[in-house]
Amino acid sequence: MATKLPRVPVVIVGMGWAGGIIAAELTKAGIKVVGLERGKSRQTSDYYMVHDEVRYAQRYDLMQDLSKETVTFRNTEKVRALPMRTHGSFLLSEGLGGAGIHWNGQSFRFLPYDFEIYSKTVERYGKNKIPAGMTIQDWGITYNELEPYFDKYEKMAGISGEPEQNPMVGKRSNPFPTPAMKKTPAITLFEDASKKLGFHPYMMPSANLSANYTNPDGIARAACQYCAFCERFGCEYGAKADPVVTVIPVAEKTGNLEIRTYANVTRLLHNGSKATGVIYINPMTREEFEQPADVVILASYVFNNIRLLLHSKLGKPYNPADGTGIIGKNYAYQVQGGSAVGFYDDKEFNLYAGAGALGSEIDDFNGDNFDHADLNFIHGAGIRLSQTGLRPIANNSVPKGTPTWGKEFKQASIKYANRVLTIAPQGASMPWRHHYVDLDPTYKDAYGIPLVRITYDFEDQDRELVKFMSEKTKQIMQEMKPTTIGSSSQLAAYNIVPYQSTHNTGGVIMGADKAASAINNYLQMWDADNVFVVGASAFAHNSGYNPTGTVGALAYRAAEGVLKYVKEGGPLV
C-alpha cells in the first residue's frame, strides 16, 4: 500500500537537463516543485581527481544497473527480443543530472530543415522522394520560433563557439556567449584541408567552457582544462555544463525545489484526461509512495518517458500493423559509419589531451544543404574531426594489416598512439513504420514491470548515406596527407553490442496534428493537458547532430508552457 503524500503544484520525473531547466524556470517564478530522481545525489566534488578509465569508461560507474532494469532489442518483428545485459550501443544513466553528467558537451542546434522536414522535402523534390514506410513529419514548430529558446539555453550553459555566422546553419539572434575552444594542430589540419575542397569548417559548439563565465542566473564556472575526461565522466572543474552546476543550484536557491533522490517513478496516475500524480518506489527500502500533483512533467530519458506512458495506459500505444496510435512511434537513433582514419609516420599530435566537444565540423552535407535529387536518401550528416582525448585502454588504433595481438600489435599501438586522426560522419536517422518501442511481453524489471522493447534496424536509406559520406571523409583525409588511410563504406545490420552513441530519440513525438503526435509544441500532451513530456522523446526524427542543444531549447519552451498552464489551464495550442 503506497503512502499518500500531500499534494504539490508540480512534480517532475527525472532531474537531468530537461527536468533541471524546467525546475529552475518554475521555481524562479515562485512555483513549488518536487523533483523525483531515481538515482543518488551528485556534486562536483564527487569527481575530484577521479580520472579512472576502468571505473567510469569500462565499468560504467555512472550508468544504470542493467541487472535491475534494462531494455530488450530486436532488429525486426520476426525475431525474439532479448535484454541488453551490458551497456553497449548506448549508455543509460542514473543519478542527479542524468546523462548531462557524462555527456561530451557537443551542443548543436538542429537545422531549420529538421523542424519542417516533410514540407521542405516535398517542396524541393516532390512526395515520391519519400520512400514507402518512412514516417517523417513536421514538428509543429519552426526553427525561427524555437531560436529564442536555443539562445536562452546557450547563455545558461555558456556554450563556446565561433563569432562568425556559419552559412550552413540557422541564423542566430546573438553570438555564442563564449569564444570557441582552442584550435589544435590536428583541427587546423582538418580545417585547412576542408577549405581547400571548398567546404565550410567551423569549431564545434561546446559546453566545455573556453573561458571563465558567469551566466544570466549568476552561476560562475571555470574554463576547461583539456584533461580529456569528459565522455562517461563527471567534470571535476565544473567546466563542462551539466544540470548540477547550472540549473539545479538556481532552483534550489529559490527554496521552491525539493529534490527526492532514490525515487523511482513506476506509474503515472490519471483519470483518462488529467493526471492526478505519480507512484514511486524507494529502491533502497522498497517503500512505495503516491505523490499527488496538479501538473506532472515527465523529463526522464527517452525509454523511460515512453515506458511510463505505456505502463500507465496514458495515450494510445503505437500499432505498426496499421500505423495507428502514437506512444512508441518514430523511434530513431543515429547512423554512424563511413569514417576515414589517417595514420602518420611523419607527424605526431598531443592526442592524449582534449575535451569532449573539442573539434571542428562541416555541415555542407548535413540536412538539405546539398542537392539530393539524384541520391537515394534524404537528409545527411555532419562531418567532424574531434579531439576528445585518446585514453589508453579504449584506444589502440593500428593500420590495416597489423596483427590484432602480440608483439607487432603492441609496437604499432605505441607508435600510432599520437599519430592517428579520424574524420567521422554522424548521420541523421529517419523514422520508419516498423521502427518503434513497445512493452516487452516477456521480460520485466526488478519490480515486475515490463521492460521496453526496441524494434530497429538500419535501412537502405542509411546504407546509401554511409556510402556517400565515406567518399567525402576519404576526400578530406587524403587532403590531410597521412601515410596510410583506412576507411569503410559498408553498413551492416544494427548491432546493440558495440557503443555508437547515446542519441536515442522519438516515441512521444511532437507535432501540430493530434492524430499524428502525442504532444504539441509546448510538449503538452494532447490527451492530458496537465502532463508535459520533455526530452528527445519529442523528436519526430533524429538529425545529423548531437541532440542535447535541441533538448535544452525545447525544455525552455516547455517551461514557458507550464507557466502559462498554471495561470490559465487548458490546451496551450
Disulfide bonds with the S-S distance in Angstrom:
none
